[in-house]
């Protein structure tokens, strides 16, 4: 029962604050040259404009192809024996 009284009290305080906020917005005097409260902002596009998804995908494909070439080179080095991996004194993974 106590939690319902607390909830009602909190909701009442919120309602009063919202009412005061609305009253403040409505009663603010209209200054010369513009509205009392500017509730909306002008929409602004990103500086670079609309992104080109096709160009982004082509760049991603080029980067993936470069990574694939690099991995293929490392794989060839491991297979030929030019590169080796040595693990020293690590903790076992269980």
N, C-alpha and C positions, 0 to 999 in steps of 0.2 A: 504494500500500500504506500510505503514511503517513497518508493522509486517512481510511482505514478505522479505523486505530488511534485517531486523534483523535476520530472520530465515536463509537467505542465508549467512549472515556474520558468524553466529554461526556454520553453517555446514562447511563453508570454514575453520574456525579455527580448527574444529575437524578433517577435512581431512588433514590439514597441520600437526597437532600433530601426527596423525596416521602414516603419511608418515615418519616423523622424527623418530618415534618409530621403524618402520620397517627398516629404513636405519641404525639405531643404532644396531639393532639385527644382520643384515647381515654383517655390516662392523666391528663388534667386532672381534678382532684378536683371532685366535684359539690358546689357551695356550697349552703348551706341556702336554700331558697326558689326554686330554679330549676335548669335544666340547666347542664352544664359549658360548653357552647359552643352559642350560638344560631346555627345555620347558616342558618335561614330568617328573613326579615323579614315582618312583617304586611303584607298587601296593602292599599294605600290608593288610593282613587279620586281622580281629579282634583278639586280644590276646586269647580269649576263643575259637576261631574257629567258625565253623558254628553252629548257635543256633539250638537246637532240639525243633521243634515246638510241637511235640507230648508230650514231657516231660513238656513243658511250659503249655500246655492245661491241662494235668493231675494235675499239681500243682494248676492251677486256679480252677479246679473242686473240689479238696480237700479243698481249701480255701472257696469256695462258700458253700460247705457242712457244714463246721465249722460255717459259718455265719448263715446258715439256722438253725442249731441246737441251736445256741445262741438265735436267734429270737424266735424259738419255745419255749425255756425255758422262755423268757420274756413274751411271750403271755400267757403261762400257769400261770405265777405268777400274771399277771393282771386279768385273768379270775378267779383265786382262791381267789383274794383279798389280797394276800401277798404283792403286790406292788400297789401303787396308784400314780396318777399324780395330782398335785395341781398347779393351775395357779394363780399367785398373781400379782395384779396391773400392768398388761401389757396394751399396747396400743391396741385398737381395730383394726382389719384388715378389711379394706373396699375394 
